[in-house]
């Protein structure tokens, strides 16, 4: 499913729509609670691909964002998660919050902003890809939400340049 939904070709679009219509998004999202790192990584990438469909993106932002945030460092499901999986989770979050003020606000409400900020600041702990993607998510949220901008300023980021490094 991850690979079949990965592009803009017509069969992938049909499959993304079929997954939504068959109520598969919640089933797939629930697999983020698994303890196996490679399963969580594959599911995160699959959700990112499914979010290429605008309707799926909105539904996933409402229903899967919580499980994705729990997989970030500091979350209850973060134990045993590798850098590759953190990168996949952050990439999925980026896809969900892009062009959605509501998703950015939900990210903040669920505690995702502070967790992403932790990843973005720990360049000696996390890979360059994780740090970069976390900064991208924070930058997108900075531009879309004054509440998040205020939170980031309170945590020491004075401008979007501080967020993006």
N, C-alpha and C positions, 0 to 999 in steps of 0.2 A: 504494500500500500504506500509505503514511504516513497519508493521509486516511481510508482505509477502515477502519483500526484505531483511529481516534481517539476513539471514544465508547463508551458502555455499551450501545448498542442491540444487539439480538440478532445481526444479520449481522456486526457487528464482532467479537463474541465468537466466533462460528463461524470467522471468518477467522483470528483470533489462534490458535485451536486448530489449524486446518488448517496454518498456517505451521509450528507446532511439530511436528505429526505428519509433515509432509513434509520435516522436517529443514532448514527454511529459515532458522532462527535463526543457525546458524553461517555460512551463505552471506551473509546480510545483515550480520552482525557483521564479516565479513572486509572488507566495503566501507568500513569506517572507515579502512582503510589507504590509501584513494585520496588523491590529492594535490589534488583539486578541492575548494575550501572549501564550495561550496554542496551538493555531493554528501555530504560528511561531515556537514554540518548536517542535511540531510534524513534521512540514515541514523540519526543520533542521535535525532531526533524520532520516527522510525519505531520504533526500539528502545524508546524510552520508552512509546510507545503499545502495543507488543507486551507490555511488562512489566506492563500492567494485568492480564494473566492471571497468577495466582499461580504456576503451573508454569513459565511462560515467565520470570517474574522470577527464580526460583531458577537456571534454566539460564543466563540472561543474566549473572547475578551471577558465576557460575563461569567463563563463557567469554568474555564481551564486556567485562568490567570492565577487563581489561588494555589492550585497544585504546582504550577510552575515556580511561583515565588517560594514555596516551601522547599524546593530543591536548591535554592540559592544558599550560599554560606550564611549561617545563622538561623536557618530554618530547621524545622523538626525533621525533615526528610533529607537533610544535606549530608549526613554521615555516609562515608564510602563513595561519594560522588567525585569523579575525576574532572580534571580541567576540560577535557573534551566534552563531557556532559554539561558542565557549567556553560561552556561556549554555545552548545546547542540550545540550552534553556534560554540563555540571554538572547540568542538570535531569534528565537520564537517570540519572546517578549517584545523585541524590537518590531517584529512584523505585526504584532497585535496592537501596539501603541501608536504606530505610524499613522498619522492623519486622524487620530481619534482622541479628542480631549477627554471624553468619558473614560476611555481605557487608561489614560495617563492618571486621571484622578483615582480610578480604582486601584491602580498600581500603588499610588501613595497611601490610600486607605489600608491596603493589605500589608504595608510595611516593606514593599519592594524597593522603594527609592533608597532607603537607608542601607539595605543589603547590597544594592547595586553600587552605591557609593563606597561601601567597604571593598568590594572587588576592584573598583576603579582606582582606589588609593593604594592597594597592596600589590604594587608592581613586582615586589620580590617574592610573592607567594603564588600569584596566578600568572598564567601565560599572557603574552602580549595580546593574543587574540581575545582572551576574556576581558582584559583591561580595556582594549579598544572598543569591543562591542558594548560593554557596560557604559562607557563614556558616550557612545552613540545613543543609547537608550536615554540616558540622562540629558543629553543635548536635545533630543527630540521633545522630551517632557518639559525641559526648560523653555523651549520656544512655544509650547502649546498651553502651559498652565501656570498661572501666576502663583497658585498655592504651592506648586512644586518648586518654582523659582524661589519663593520665600523660604521654604524648608531648606533648600540647598544653600541659600545665603546664610541661614542660621547655622549651617554645618560648615561654613568656611569658604564656600564657593562664591566669589564675587561677580563672576560673569560666566557666560557660556564658554569662554576660552578656558576658564579654570576647570570646567566640567570635561571639555573635550581634550585637554592637554595638548 
